[in-house]
Amino acid sequence: MTRTIIRTAFAAVVVAALLAGGAAIAQTGAPGTTGMTVGPRVELPAGATDPTDFPGVRDDRRGQPIPSRFRAISYAVSITRGTTETYPTFTVRCPAGRKLFTFAATGGIGPQIVGYTPFIRRRGFDYSGKSSWGVVADYNRRDVKVGETVTGTVYALCR
């Protein structure tokens, strides 16, 4: 019993350290497991070309400059599907003094917005006004066969 508690606590500390560090995360394992990578956090400043339409932002359009009151944060994600499915989980953090406004994605990856940490489920828009939030990257399993790779980018818009 005590050994199980220690292992669980150690695993939680390791995951928290990875998420807090903001480093790129790559996971591979035994044959049959899903391989995944999450690239480093990239900040797109106001005035940079907007990579996607962010929902809920009236003056935001793909290909146009990011409005001056916003900053976009991006994470490139790649998942190679295995017979055992797993999903990359990471924490999105806004620049100092900014708060989350909305999320978007491009490519075959979609974000599941989960909570303050990736381990706590929340309601749909609880992230609004928070400086960081947990995300699980997902994909359409009907379109991606075992051994195939799907890529995309998860974006957060901070105000």
Secondary structure, DSSP 8 states (H G I E B T S, - for coil): -HHHHHHHHHHHHHHHHHHHHT--EEE--STTB-EEEE---EEE-TTSB--S--TT-TT--TTSB--TT-EEEEEEEEEE--SB----EEEEE--TT--EEEEEEEET-EEEEEESSTTS---TTTTTT-SEEEEEEE--TTT--TT-EEEEEEEEEE-
